[in-house]
């Protein structure tokens, strides 16, 4: 009986040892998700997002906003172009309750 119990433990050890770390990782993930809380909608901030992102982009030239999109419940993205008279570039501006990211990229000429 002792040999069969030992054999069973040896055979099942790899399966159980892989399962325990996965369960721990899942628990940590759930705690982190809970700590973040439920995202709050910023749907009413579209005009503020457009204005703030336009002001940020204006540092690089004349601004033309192309689109303002509610990308997620808590994220608005503003796309547009800036032209300083020498070159035209595109921008992408992420906005939650304030600007969280601003990317400026060159516009390559089509061939």
FIGU-490878 format. One record per atom (N, C-alpha, C): residue in one letter; x, y, z. Coordinates in nm, 3 decimals, padded with zeros to 5 digits. Layout:
N
+------+---------+---------+---------+
: resn :      xx :      yy :      zz :
+------+---------+---------+---------+
:    A :       X :       Y :       Z :
...
+------+---------+---------+---------+
REM end
This chain:
111
+------+---------+---------+---------+
: resn :      xx :      yy :      zz :
+------+---------+---------+---------+
:    X :  00.081 : -00.118 :  00.000 :
:    X :  00.000 :  00.000 :  00.000 :
:    X :  00.086 :  00.126 :  00.000 :
:    X :  00.193 :  00.126 :  00.075 :
:    X :  00.279 :  00.243 :  00.081 :
:    X :  00.345 :  00.270 : -00.054 :
:    X :  00.380 :  00.164 : -00.125 :
:    X :  00.442 :  00.182 : -00.256 :
:    X :  00.343 :  00.242 : -00.356 :
:    X :  00.221 :  00.199 : -00.355 :
:    X :  00.122 :  00.253 : -00.449 :
:    X :  00.091 :  00.399 : -00.417 :
:    X :  00.088 :  00.434 : -00.288 :
:    X :  00.065 :  00.574 : -00.250 :
:    X :  00.182 :  00.661 : -00.295 :
:    X :  00.304 :  00.612 : -00.274 :
:    X :  00.422 :  00.686 : -00.316 :
:    X :  00.424 :  00.702 : -00.467 :
:    X :  00.391 :  00.596 : -00.541 :
:    X :  00.387 :  00.601 : -00.686 :
:    X :  00.282 :  00.703 : -00.733 :
:    X :  00.165 :  00.701 : -00.671 :
:    X :  00.060 :  00.795 : -00.707 :
:    X :  00.105 :  00.939 : -00.683 :
:    X :  00.173 :  00.963 : -00.572 :
:    X :  00.222 :  01.097 : -00.542 :
:    X :  00.327 :  01.142 : -00.643 :
:    X :  00.416 :  01.052 : -00.681 :
:    X :  00.520 :  01.086 : -00.778 :
:    X :  00.462 :  01.116 : -00.915 :
:    X :  00.360 :  01.039 : -00.954 :
:    X :  00.299 :  01.057 : -01.085 :
:    X :  00.218 :  01.187 : -01.090 :
:    X :  00.149 :  01.220 : -00.983 :
:    X :  00.063 :  01.338 : -00.984 :
:    X :  00.137 :  01.466 : -00.945 :
:    X :  00.257 :  01.459 : -00.895 :
:    X :  00.331 :  01.577 : -00.850 :
:    X :  00.350 :  01.681 : -00.960 :
:    X :  00.389 :  01.643 : -01.084 :
:    X :  00.407 :  01.747 : -01.186 :
:    X :  00.277 :  01.824 : -01.216 :
:    X :  00.165 :  01.753 : -01.218 :
:    X :  00.037 :  01.819 : -01.247 :
:    X : -00.001 :  01.915 : -01.136 :
:    X :  00.015 :  01.872 : -01.013 :
:    X : -00.020 :  01.956 : -00.899 :
:    X :  00.077 :  02.072 : -00.886 :
:    X :  00.205 :  02.048 : -00.909 :
:    X :  00.304 :  02.155 : -00.893 :
:    X :  00.285 :  02.265 : -00.997 :
:    X :  00.235 :  02.232 : -01.114 :
:    X :  00.207 :  02.333 : -01.216 :
:    X :  00.079 :  02.409 : -01.187 :
:    X : -00.012 :  02.344 : -01.120 :
:    X : -00.142 :  02.402 : -01.091 :
:    X : -00.135 :  02.507 : -00.979 :
:    X : -00.057 :  02.480 : -00.878 :
:    X : -00.049 :  02.570 : -00.763 :
:    X :  00.003 :  02.708 : -00.804 :
:    X :  00.113 :  02.719 : -00.878 :
:    X :  00.159 :  02.853 : -00.920 :
:    X :  00.056 :  02.926 : -01.006 :
:    X : -00.015 :  02.852 : -01.090 :
:    X : -00.116 :  02.915 : -01.175 :
:    X : -00.231 :  02.969 : -01.090 :
:    X : -00.270 :  02.894 : -00.987 :
:    X : -00.377 :  02.940 : -00.899 :
:    X : -00.332 :  03.065 : -00.824 :
:    X : -00.207 :  03.066 : -00.780 :
:    X : -00.154 :  03.183 : -00.708 :
:    X : -00.150 :  03.305 : -00.801 :
:    X : -00.105 :  03.285 : -00.923 :
:    X : -00.099 :  03.395 : -01.020 :
:    X : -00.238 :  03.449 : -01.050 :
:    X : -00.334 :  03.360 : -01.061 :
:    X : -00.472 :  03.401 : -01.085 :
:    X : -00.526 :  03.484 : -00.969 :
:    X : -00.496 :  03.441 : -00.847 :
:    X : -00.541 :  03.514 : -00.728 :
:    X : -00.479 :  03.654 : -00.724 :
:    X : -00.351 :  03.663 : -00.755 :
:    X : -00.283 :  03.793 : -00.757 :
:    X : -00.345 :  03.883 : -00.863 :
:    X : -00.375 :  03.828 : -00.979 :
:    X : -00.437 :  03.905 : -01.087 :
:    X : -00.574 :  03.957 : -01.045 :
:    X : -00.653 :  03.875 : -00.978 :
:    X : -00.785 :  03.916 : -00.933 :
:    X : -00.775 :  04.029 : -00.830 :
:    X : -00.679 :  04.020 : -00.740 :
:    X : -00.659 :  04.124 : -00.639 :
:    X : -00.620 :  04.256 : -00.707 :
:    X : -00.528 :  04.247 : -00.804 :
:    X : -00.484 :  04.368 : -00.875 :
:    X : -00.601 :  04.430 : -00.951 :
:    X : -00.683 :  04.349 : -01.014 :
:    X : -00.799 :  04.399 : -01.089 :
:    X : -00.898 :  04.467 : -00.994 :
:    X : -00.919 :  04.407 : -00.879 :
:    X : -01.010 :  04.464 : -00.780 :
:    X : -00.958 :  04.596 : -00.725 :
:    X : -00.828 :  04.607 : -00.707 :
:    X : -00.768 :  04.730 : -00.653 :
:    X : -00.783 :  04.844 : -00.752 :
:    X : -00.779 :  04.813 : -00.880 :
:    X : -00.795 :  04.916 : -00.984 :
:    X : -00.936 :  04.972 : -00.984 :
:    X : -01.032 :  04.888 : -00.951 :
:    X : -01.171 :  04.932 : -00.947 :
:    X : -01.233 :  04.937 : -01.085 :
:    X : -01.356 :  04.977 : -01.088 :
:    X : -01.430 :  04.987 : -01.213 :
:    X : -01.396 :  05.119 : -01.281 :
:    X : -01.361 :  05.115 : -01.411 :
:    X : -01.330 :  05.240 : -01.481 :
:    X : -01.451 :  05.334 : -01.481 :
:    X : -01.425 :  05.461 : -01.467 :
:    X : -01.530 :  05.562 : -01.466 :
:    X : -01.538 :  05.624 : -01.606 :
:    X : -01.658 :  05.637 : -01.655 :
:    X : -01.678 :  05.691 : -01.789 :
:    X : -01.636 :  05.839 : -01.795 :
:    X : -01.568 :  05.873 : -01.904 :
:    X : -01.533 :  06.013 : -01.928 :
:    X : -01.602 :  06.063 : -02.055 :
:    X : -01.714 :  06.001 : -02.087 :
:    X : -01.785 :  06.031 : -02.211 :
:    X : -01.820 :  06.179 : -02.227 :
:    X : -01.846 :  06.247 : -02.117 :
:    X : -01.882 :  06.389 : -02.124 :
:    X : -01.763 :  06.482 : -02.142 :
:    X : -01.643 :  06.427 : -02.150 :
:    X : -01.522 :  06.509 : -02.159 :
:    X : -01.466 :  06.522 : -02.300 :
:    X : -01.545 :  06.488 : -02.400 :
:    X : -01.498 :  06.493 : -02.539 :
:    X : -01.450 :  06.631 : -02.581 :
:    X : -01.524 :  06.734 : -02.544 :
:    X : -01.485 :  06.872 : -02.580 :
:    X : -01.356 :  06.913 : -02.509 :
:    X : -01.345 :  06.876 : -02.381 :
:    X : -01.223 :  06.907 : -02.307 :
:    X : -01.104 :  06.834 : -02.367 :
:    X : -01.125 :  06.708 : -02.405 :
:    X : -01.017 :  06.629 : -02.467 :
:    X : -00.971 :  06.697 : -02.595 :
:    X : -01.067 :  06.736 : -02.677 :
:    X : -01.034 :  06.804 : -02.804 :
:    X : -00.956 :  06.933 : -02.778 :
:    X : -01.003 :  07.012 : -02.683 :
:    X : -00.937 :  07.140 : -02.652 :
:    X : -00.797 :  07.120 : -02.596 :
:    X : -00.783 :  07.030 : -02.498 :
:    X : -00.652 :  07.007 : -02.437 :
:    X : -00.552 :  06.950 : -02.538 :
:    X : -00.600 :  06.856 : -02.619 :
:    X : -00.511 :  06.795 : -02.719 :
:    X : -00.474 :  06.895 : -02.829 :
:    X : -00.568 :  06.981 : -02.866 :
:    X : -00.539 :  07.085 : -02.964 :
:    X : -00.433 :  07.180 : -02.910 :
:    X : -00.447 :  07.218 : -02.783 :
:    X : -00.348 :  07.307 : -02.720 :
:    X : -00.210 :  07.240 : -02.716 :
:    X : -00.206 :  07.111 : -02.685 :
:    X : -00.079 :  07.038 : -02.682 :
:    X : -00.017 :  07.032 : -02.822 :
:    X : -00.099 :  07.003 : -02.922 :
:    X : -00.050 :  06.990 : -03.060 :
:    X : -00.006 :  07.125 : -03.117 :
:    X : -00.068 :  07.234 : -03.072 :
:    X : -00.038 :  07.368 : -03.125 :
:    X :  00.107 :  07.409 : -03.102 :
:    X :  00.174 :  07.343 : -03.010 :
:    X :  00.317 :  07.370 : -02.988 :
:    X :  00.400 :  07.335 : -03.112 :
:    X :  00.342 :  07.252 : -03.201 :
:    X :  00.416 :  07.202 : -03.317 :
:    X :  00.369 :  07.263 : -03.448 :
:    X :  00.269 :  07.349 : -03.446 :
:    X :  00.222 :  07.412 : -03.569 :
:    X :  00.071 :  07.429 : -03.569 :
:    X :  00.019 :  07.455 : -03.689 :
:    X : -00.125 :  07.474 : -03.708 :
:    X : -00.194 :  07.339 : -03.697 :
:    X : -00.299 :  07.333 : -03.615 :
:    X : -00.365 :  07.206 : -03.582 :
:    X : -00.491 :  07.186 : -03.666 :
:    X : -00.509 :  07.062 : -03.712 :
:    X : -00.632 :  07.020 : -03.778 :
:    X : -00.675 :  06.890 : -03.710 :
:    X : -00.781 :  06.894 : -03.631 :
:    X : -00.831 :  06.773 : -03.563 :
:    X : -00.910 :  06.692 : -03.665 :
:    X : -00.876 :  06.564 : -03.676 :
:    X : -00.942 :  06.475 : -03.772 :
:    X : -01.055 :  06.398 : -03.706 :
:    X : -01.033 :  06.349 : -03.584 :
:    X : -01.135 :  06.266 : -03.519 :
:    X : -01.117 :  06.269 : -03.367 :
:    X : -01.229 :  06.260 : -03.297 :
:    X : -01.231 :  06.244 : -03.152 :
:    X : -01.315 :  06.120 : -03.126 :
:    X : -01.255 :  06.018 : -03.067 :
:    X : -01.323 :  05.889 : -03.049 :
:    X : -01.322 :  05.844 : -02.904 :
:    X : -01.439 :  05.800 : -02.856 :
:    X : -01.447 :  05.736 : -02.724 :
:    X : -01.399 :  05.594 : -02.746 :
:    X : -01.272 :  05.570 : -02.718 :
:    X : -01.207 :  05.443 : -02.750 :
:    X : -01.243 :  05.333 : -02.649 :
:    X : -01.247 :  05.368 : -02.522 :
:    X : -01.292 :  05.281 : -02.413 :
:    X : -01.380 :  05.366 : -02.322 :
:    X : -01.439 :  05.303 : -02.221 :
:    X : -01.526 :  05.377 : -02.131 :
:    X : -01.453 :  05.493 : -02.064 :
:    X : -01.321 :  05.477 : -02.043 :
:    X : -01.244 :  05.580 : -01.972 :
:    X : -01.133 :  05.641 : -02.057 :
:    X : -01.138 :  05.623 : -02.189 :
:    X : -01.031 :  05.673 : -02.276 :
:    X : -01.087 :  05.735 : -02.404 :
:    X : -01.051 :  05.861 : -02.424 :
:    X : -01.085 :  05.931 : -02.548 :
:    X : -00.954 :  05.949 : -02.625 :
:    X : -00.958 :  05.923 : -02.756 :
:    X : -00.840 :  05.944 : -02.840 :
:    X : -00.873 :  06.052 : -02.943 :
:    X : -00.783 :  06.149 : -02.953 :
:    X : -00.797 :  06.258 : -03.050 :
:    X : -00.686 :  06.240 : -03.154 :
:    X : -00.725 :  06.238 : -03.282 :
:    X : -00.628 :  06.228 : -03.391 :
:    X : -00.632 :  06.357 : -03.473 :
:    X : -00.517 :  06.392 : -03.527 :
:    X : -00.513 :  06.510 : -03.612 :
:    X : -00.378 :  06.528 : -03.676 :
:    X : -00.360 :  06.647 : -03.736 :
:    X : -00.232 :  06.681 : -03.799 :
:    X : -00.188 :  06.818 : -03.750 :
:    X : -00.058 :  06.840 : -03.759 :
:    X :  00.000 :  06.972 : -03.733 :
:    X :  00.091 :  07.007 : -03.850 :
:    X :  00.092 :  07.133 : -03.885 :
:    X :  00.175 :  07.179 : -03.997 :
:    X :  00.249 :  07.305 : -03.952 :
:    X :  00.382 :  07.297 : -03.956 :
:    X :  00.462 :  07.413 : -03.914 :
:    X :  00.514 :  07.493 : -04.034 :
:    X :  00.461 :  07.463 : -04.152 :
:    X :  00.505 :  07.533 : -04.273 :
:    X :  00.619 :  07.462 : -04.344 :
:    X :  00.692 :  07.378 : -04.272 :
:    X :  00.802 :  07.300 : -04.331 :
:    X :  00.760 :  07.155 : -04.352 :
:    X :  00.686 :  07.104 : -04.256 :
:    X :  00.640 :  06.965 : -04.267 :
:    X :  00.506 :  06.947 : -04.198 :
:    X :  00.434 :  06.848 : -04.245 :
:    X :  00.305 :  06.813 : -04.186 :
:    X :  00.323 :  06.681 : -04.111 :
:    X :  00.277 :  06.677 : -03.987 :
:    X :  00.288 :  06.555 : -03.905 :
:    X :  00.152 :  06.519 : -03.848 :
:    X :  00.137 :  06.392 : -03.815 :
:    X :  00.013 :  06.347 : -03.751 :
:    X :  00.036 :  06.336 : -03.601 :
:    X : -00.074 :  06.347 : -03.526 :
:    X : -00.064 :  06.325 : -03.382 :
:    X : -00.177 :  06.237 : -03.333 :
:    X : -00.151 :  06.172 : -03.223 :
:    X : -00.250 :  06.092 : -03.151 :
:    X : -00.240 :  06.133 : -03.005 :
:    X : -00.352 :  06.168 : -02.946 :
:    X : -00.355 :  06.218 : -02.809 :
:    X : -00.452 :  06.135 : -02.726 :
:    X : -00.402 :  06.068 : -02.623 :
:    X : -00.485 :  05.988 : -02.533 :
:    X : -00.527 :  06.074 : -02.415 :
:    X : -00.656 :  06.067 : -02.382 :
:    X : -00.712 :  06.153 : -02.277 :
:    X : -00.803 :  06.070 : -02.187 :
:    X : -00.779 :  06.077 : -02.057 :
:    X : -00.870 :  06.016 : -01.958 :
:    X : -00.944 :  06.130 : -01.889 :
:    X : -00.887 :  06.189 : -01.785 :
:    X : -00.939 :  06.314 : -01.728 :
:    X : -00.840 :  06.426 : -01.757 :
:    X : -00.727 :  06.388 : -01.815 :
:    X : -00.624 :  06.478 : -01.864 :
:    X : -00.547 :  06.402 : -01.972 :
:    X : -00.455 :  06.466 : -02.040 :
:    X : -00.375 :  06.399 : -02.142 :
:    X : -00.285 :  06.297 : -02.074 :
:    X : -00.292 :  06.172 : -02.121 :
:    X : -00.208 :  06.065 : -02.066 :
:    X : -00.099 :  06.021 : -02.162 :
:    X : -00.113 :  06.055 : -02.291 :
:    X : -00.009 :  06.023 : -02.390 :
:    X : -00.028 :  06.113 : -02.511 :
:    X :  00.084 :  06.150 : -02.573 :
:    X :  00.080 :  06.233 : -02.694 :
:    X :  00.189 :  06.182 : -02.787 :
:    X :  00.148 :  06.138 : -02.906 :
:    X :  00.245 :  06.086 : -03.005 :
:    X :  00.240 :  06.172 : -03.128 :
:    X :  00.358 :  06.211 : -03.176 :
:    X :  00.372 :  06.292 : -03.295 :
:    X :  00.454 :  06.211 : -03.396 :
:    X :  00.400 :  06.197 : -03.518 :
:    X :  00.467 :  06.114 : -03.619 :
:    X :  00.478 :  06.189 : -03.751 :
:    X :  00.587 :  06.162 : -03.824 :
:    X :  00.598 :  06.223 : -03.958 :
:    X :  00.498 :  06.159 : -04.053 :
:    X :  00.455 :  06.236 : -04.151 :
:    X :  00.369 :  06.183 : -04.256 :
:    X :  00.457 :  06.160 : -04.376 :
:    X :  00.468 :  06.037 : -04.416 :
:    X :  00.554 :  06.003 : -04.530 :
:    X :  00.478 :  06.025 : -04.661 :
:    X :  00.546 :  06.077 : -04.759 :
:    X :  00.486 :  06.100 : -04.891 :
:    X :  00.457 :  05.966 : -04.957 :
:    X :  00.340 :  05.958 : -05.021 :
:    X :  00.308 :  05.835 : -05.093 :
:    X :  00.388 :  05.828 : -05.221 :
:    X :  00.426 :  05.706 : -05.257 :
:    X :  00.507 :  05.686 : -05.378 :
:    X :  00.427 :  05.632 : -05.491 :
+------+---------+---------+---------+
REM end
